[in-house]
C-alpha cells in the first residue's frame, strides 16, 4: 500500500479560473429572460374611433380662470406666475378686452372637483358674456 501512495504524483495547482460553468449559467438565464420578457407586458386591445380632424396649431398659451371652493374667481395670464383674484365684473371686463383684441383667445376654466357645479357654470357664464368663443374645462386644479 505504501507503494501505491508513492506512485501518485502531486498535482500542481492551476491559477486559471474555469469559466465554462459561468457561461452555462449565463446562457440559461438569458433564455429564461427572453422567454419571460414578452409575458411581462400587460396590454389589451383598444378599438379607438377614427377622425379626420387635425391637431390644433395654437402657439399661444391659454388664459386660465380658476374657481376656488368658496366661489372666488381668479385670472392667470400666460406670462403671470400666480393667478390674480378678482370679482366677476372685473373678470368679464378684462376678458372682454382681451377677446376684442384676439378672436382666437383660449380660456380654460380650472376648478377642484369639490367645487359646486353651480359655481363653475357661473364662471363659464361670465366668460361667455365677455364674448370668448373658445372655452375649455379642466378639473382637479388648485
Backbone bond lengths (Angstrom), bond angles and torsions (degrees), N, CA, C in turn:
res aa  C-N    CA-C-N  psi(-1)  N-CA   C-N-CA  omega(-1)  CA-C   N-CA-C  phi
1 X - - - 1.416 - - 1.520 111.25 -
2 X 1.265 116.23 -34.72 1.445 118.62 177.39 1.511 111.34 -65.41
3 X 1.310 116.62 -27.68 1.460 119.62 178.74 1.526 110.73 -69.41
4 X 1.342 118.23 -34.34 1.464 121.71 -179.66 1.520 111.06 -68.95
5 X 1.311 115.86 -36.02 1.464 118.80 179.69 1.512 109.94 -70.59
6 X 1.287 117.96 -36.29 1.446 121.81 -178.41 1.511 112.65 -69.25
7 X 1.330 117.37 -27.77 1.459 120.21 -178.28 1.536 112.74 -75.22
8 X 1.286 116.25 -26.74 1.464 117.94 -179.35 1.519 110.39 -66.57
9 X 1.276 113.26 136.63 1.454 117.63 176.96 1.518 108.29 -96.94
10 X 1.229 115.68 145.05 1.455 119.23 175.83 1.518 108.66 -77.15
11 X 1.312 114.08 134.34 1.455 118.54 -179.92 1.519 109.81 -82.94
12 X 1.290 114.14 146.09 1.453 119.22 175.30 1.525 108.73 -79.88
13 X 1.295 116.24 145.63 1.458 120.45 175.96 1.518 108.70 -76.75
14 X 1.349 115.00 137.27 1.455 119.87 178.01 1.521 108.51 -91.17
15 X 1.269 115.33 138.21 1.467 119.10 177.82 1.529 111.45 -97.45
16 X 1.317 118.04 14.75 1.455 122.82 179.58 1.525 109.68 -99.01
17 X 1.343 115.06 152.19 1.461 120.00 175.78 1.523 107.12 -101.14
18 X 1.295 115.74 130.68 1.452 120.90 177.59 1.532 108.17 -82.48
19 X 1.326 117.81 109.08 1.457 122.46 -174.77 1.524 113.66 -93.54
20 X 1.299 117.93 -3.13 1.464 120.59 -177.85 1.529 111.74 -60.49
21 X 1.336 120.53 -44.77 1.470 118.17 178.28 1.537 112.37 -63.94
22 X 1.322 118.19 -33.83 1.457 120.63 178.95 1.528 110.94 -68.18
23 X 1.314 116.91 -37.65 1.470 120.83 177.03 1.518 110.22 -65.41
24 X 1.319 117.21 -40.08 1.465 120.94 178.41 1.534 110.93 -62.20
25 X 1.300 116.85 -45.09 1.458 120.51 179.51 1.525 110.21 -64.63
26 X 1.319 117.46 -41.02 1.456 121.13 179.59 1.530 110.69 -62.50
27 X 1.310 117.94 -42.60 1.460 120.43 -179.61 1.526 111.43 -67.07
28 X 1.326 117.38 -37.50 1.469 120.17 177.42 1.528 109.80 -64.97
29 X 1.326 117.81 -43.75 1.461 120.74 177.96 1.529 111.56 -64.29
30 X 1.318 117.30 -38.42 1.456 121.27 177.68 1.522 110.86 -60.67
31 X 1.308 116.64 -44.00 1.471 120.69 179.12 1.523 110.37 -65.37
32 X 1.326 117.20 -41.47 1.469 120.09 178.77 1.517 110.53 -61.66
33 X 1.338 117.94 -45.02 1.459 120.46 179.54 1.520 112.11 -67.21
34 X 1.315 117.71 -35.62 1.468 120.39 178.58 1.524 111.27 -66.69
35 X 1.317 117.35 -33.09 1.456 120.38 179.73 1.522 110.88 -78.17
36 X 1.342 117.60 -40.40 1.462 119.73 -175.07 1.522 113.98 -83.66
37 X 1.315 120.49 -22.46 1.469 122.02 -177.32 1.526 113.10 -59.94
38 X 1.330 120.07 -45.27 1.475 117.88 177.92 1.525 113.10 -65.99
39 X 1.314 118.28 -23.39 1.459 120.39 179.97 1.520 112.23 -78.75
40 X 1.330 118.14 -17.13 1.456 121.54 -177.52 1.519 113.27 -80.05
41 X 1.309 118.16 -19.22 1.458 120.16 -179.79 1.523 109.05 -78.08
42 X 1.329 115.35 118.96 1.454 120.38 178.45 1.515 107.84 -94.15
43 X 1.287 116.77 116.64 1.456 120.02 -179.36 1.516 109.66 -142.68
44 X 1.313 114.43 161.89 1.449 120.28 176.86 1.514 108.32 -148.22
45 X 1.289 115.63 158.58 1.453 122.00 -177.58 1.525 110.29 -79.32
46 X 1.323 116.40 134.25 1.459 122.31 175.76 1.518 107.34 -127.21
47 X 1.302 115.28 124.86 1.459 120.76 178.87 1.523 108.06 -97.15
48 X 1.337 116.59 94.89 1.458 121.82 -177.21 1.526 110.58 -84.47
49 X 1.328 116.57 144.70 1.465 118.52 177.42 1.528 110.13 -73.04
50 X 1.309 115.26 150.92 1.460 119.31 178.70 1.523 109.20 -94.97
51 X 1.314 115.22 154.00 1.457 120.72 -178.36 1.519 109.36 -145.40
52 X 1.301 116.12 150.84 1.449 121.93 177.08 1.528 111.43 -97.44
53 X 1.338 116.90 -0.90 1.460 121.27 -176.38 1.524 110.39 -70.68
54 X 1.313 114.95 146.20 1.455 120.91 178.13 1.525 109.16 -98.47
55 X 1.304 116.64 160.32 1.457 121.61 178.63 1.525 110.00 -67.92
56 X 1.320 115.04 147.86 1.458 119.36 177.64 1.516 109.74 -70.59
57 X 1.289 116.20 135.91 1.459 120.86 179.86 1.519 109.42 -111.43
58 X 1.309 115.09 66.37 1.454 119.84 179.85 1.520 108.59 -101.13
59 X 1.301 115.50 123.25 1.455 120.37 -177.86 1.520 112.50 -92.66
60 X 1.329 116.84 -9.29 1.453 119.48 -179.01 1.525 110.20 -100.34
61 X 1.322 115.28 146.50 1.447 120.99 177.08 1.525 109.14 -76.03
62 X 1.328 117.10 149.35 1.460 118.73 -179.19 1.532 111.65 -78.20
63 X 1.306 114.50 160.58 1.457 122.34 172.08 1.525 106.20 -88.19
64 X 1.327 117.58 135.07 1.467 120.88 -175.85 1.523 109.25 -111.45
65 X 1.325 115.18 125.28 1.460 121.86 173.81 1.519 106.41 -105.50
66 X 1.340 117.00 116.97 1.464 122.05 -178.93 1.519 110.30 -98.78
67 X 1.319 115.64 138.75 1.462 121.92 175.59 1.515 107.02 -113.50
68 X 1.321 115.87 118.10 1.464 120.42 -179.89 1.518 110.39 -84.76
69 X 1.315 115.57 171.87 1.457 121.89 -176.95 1.528 112.09 -61.38
70 X 1.336 116.23 -33.98 1.471 119.83 -179.71 1.527 112.46 -85.51
71 X 1.324 119.17 1.54 1.457 122.89 178.48 1.513 113.57 94.93
72 X 1.326 118.27 -2.80 1.471 122.58 178.97 1.525 109.24 -66.06
73 X 1.326 116.82 133.30 1.457 122.61 178.64 1.525 109.44 -98.34
74 X 1.317 116.39 147.30 1.463 120.43 174.60 1.523 108.41 -142.99
75 X 1.328 115.33 150.26 1.459 122.73 -176.51 1.517 109.15 -116.98
76 X 1.346 115.92 127.81 1.464 121.00 176.93 1.520 107.96 -118.57
77 X 1.317 115.42 112.23 1.461 121.42 177.23 1.522 109.33 -80.19
78 X 1.333 119.00 157.38 1.469 120.98 -176.74 1.526 114.08 -57.97
79 X 1.327 117.71 -34.56 1.468 119.31 -178.02 1.525 112.66 -88.06
80 X 1.329 118.62 -8.81 1.466 122.02 -178.74 1.522 110.51 -85.20
81 X 1.330 115.39 149.30 1.466 119.93 178.46 1.517 111.77 -88.51
82 X 1.315 117.02 -37.14 1.456 122.49 -177.64 1.525 110.02 -119.29
83 X 1.336 117.76 145.46 1.469 119.39 175.19 1.528 110.98 -71.69
84 X 1.325 115.89 144.55 1.468 122.12 -179.84 1.521 108.99 -100.28
85 X 1.348 117.97 118.98 1.471 119.28 178.40 1.525 110.79 -69.30
86 X 1.337 116.06 143.23 1.463 120.76 -179.85 1.518 110.23 -159.11
87 X 1.324 114.43 163.92 1.462 121.62 178.56 1.533 109.63 -79.86
88 X 1.332 115.99 165.60 1.463 121.50 -176.89 1.524 112.29 -62.45
89 X 1.327 117.45 -40.91 1.470 120.56 -178.63 1.525 110.87 -66.04
90 X 1.329 116.26 -41.81 1.462 120.43 178.92 1.531 110.88 -66.01
91 X 1.337 115.79 -39.68 1.475 120.70 178.32 1.528 110.09 -63.30
92 X 1.337 116.03 -43.47 1.467 119.60 -179.86 1.524 110.60 -63.06
93 X 1.327 117.73 -40.19 1.463 120.85 -179.55 1.529 110.86 -65.72
94 X 1.335 116.98 -43.59 1.473 119.63 -179.42 1.521 111.44 -66.59
95 X 1.338 116.08 -45.16 1.468 118.80 179.77 1.522 111.31 -66.82
96 X 1.329 117.23 -34.67 1.463 120.62 177.49 1.514 111.20 -63.08
97 X 1.329 116.59 -42.07 1.468 120.22 179.07 1.525 110.61 -67.28
98 X 1.317 116.65 -39.60 1.468 119.84 178.97 1.524 111.11 -67.95
99 X 1.335 117.18 -39.34 1.471 120.80 179.66 1.525 111.21 -68.79
100 X 1.334 117.43 -30.86 1.461 120.14 177.81 1.527 110.93 -67.91
101 X 1.318 117.20 -33.84 1.463 121.21 178.67 1.522 111.92 -77.94
102 X 1.333 117.12 -36.88 1.465 121.27 -174.68 1.523 109.11 -133.26
103 X 1.329 116.53 110.07 1.469 120.60 179.96 1.535 112.19 -70.60
104 X 1.333 117.70 -18.92 1.460 121.72 -179.67 1.533 112.24 -96.43
105 X 1.321 116.63 23.09 1.460 121.20 179.46 1.532 109.67 -64.36
106 X 1.329 115.06 127.71 1.468 120.20 178.29 1.523 108.93 -106.53
107 X 1.318 115.94 131.21 1.461 121.91 179.71 1.521 108.08 -123.40
108 X 1.323 115.72 132.87 1.464 121.33 176.71 1.515 107.96 -114.54
109 X 1.324 116.03 131.13 1.456 121.58 175.87 1.519 107.28 -95.15
110 X 1.335 116.13 118.59 1.459 121.56 -179.19 1.518 109.04 -110.10
111 X 1.335 115.80 129.83 1.464 119.83 -179.45 1.516 109.30 -148.04
112 X 1.313 115.92 146.85 1.453 121.85 174.57 1.527 108.46 -70.67
113 X 1.315 117.64 155.24 1.463 119.50 -177.69 1.527 112.22 -69.62
114 X 1.336 117.27 -15.63 1.456 120.42 179.41 1.532 112.35 -84.47
115 X 1.329 117.94 -10.11 1.466 121.35 179.71 1.524 109.01 -70.38
116 X 1.329 115.70 137.13 1.466 120.13 179.41 1.528 109.95 -62.96
117 X 1.308 115.40 141.08 1.463 121.72 -178.28 1.528 111.05 -59.90
118 X 1.309 116.76 -32.86 1.456 121.88 -179.76 1.533 110.97 -60.85
119 X 1.329 117.30 -38.69 1.463 121.18 -179.20 1.529 111.34 -70.88
120 X 1.330 116.62 -35.06 1.464 120.53 177.46 1.532 110.06 -68.50
121 X 1.322 116.78 -42.35 1.469 120.63 178.30 1.525 110.28 -64.84
122 X 1.323 117.72 -37.01 1.464 120.72 177.70 1.528 110.44 -64.18
123 X 1.339 117.02 -39.99 1.466 120.26 177.23 1.525 110.92 -65.21
124 X 1.322 117.41 -40.66 1.465 120.79 178.55 1.534 110.74 -66.68
125 X 1.337 116.57 -32.81 1.461 120.51 176.85 1.526 110.79 -65.87
126 X 1.336 116.80 -40.59 1.467 120.77 177.28 1.530 109.83 -61.59
127 X 1.324 116.26 -41.16 1.471 120.71 -179.44 1.533 110.57 -66.44
128 X 1.317 117.06 -42.05 1.465 120.37 179.56 1.528 111.49 -65.61
129 X 1.351 117.36 -36.24 1.471 120.40 177.91 1.524 111.32 -67.52
130 X 1.349 116.82 -20.21 1.466 121.18 177.64 1.531 111.23 -85.21
131 X 1.340 117.62 7.28 1.468 124.41 178.19 1.532 112.97 64.15
132 X 1.331 116.69 36.24 1.460 121.75 173.69 1.518 107.02 -92.11
133 X 1.338 116.64 126.88 1.456 120.37 -175.41 1.527 113.32 -93.71
134 X 1.318 117.48 -29.35 1.466 120.81 -175.56 1.523 109.61 -105.25
135 X 1.337 114.99 100.52 1.463 121.04 -178.16 1.515 108.05 -122.72
136 X 1.323 116.35 133.30 1.464 121.49 176.20 1.508 108.72 -123.07
137 X 1.338 116.05 166.42 1.462 121.43 -178.39 1.522 108.97 -125.64
138 X 1.314 116.08 129.65 1.466 122.50 175.54 1.513 107.60 -123.60
139 X 1.340 116.89 134.45 1.463 120.64 179.58 1.516 110.34 -110.72
140 X 1.316 115.65 167.41 1.464 124.75 179.36 1.511 112.26 63.39
141 X 1.296 118.76 28.07 1.464 121.80 175.43 1.523 108.47 -93.73
142 X 1.315 115.61 152.93 1.465 119.62 178.28 1.505 109.80 -98.22
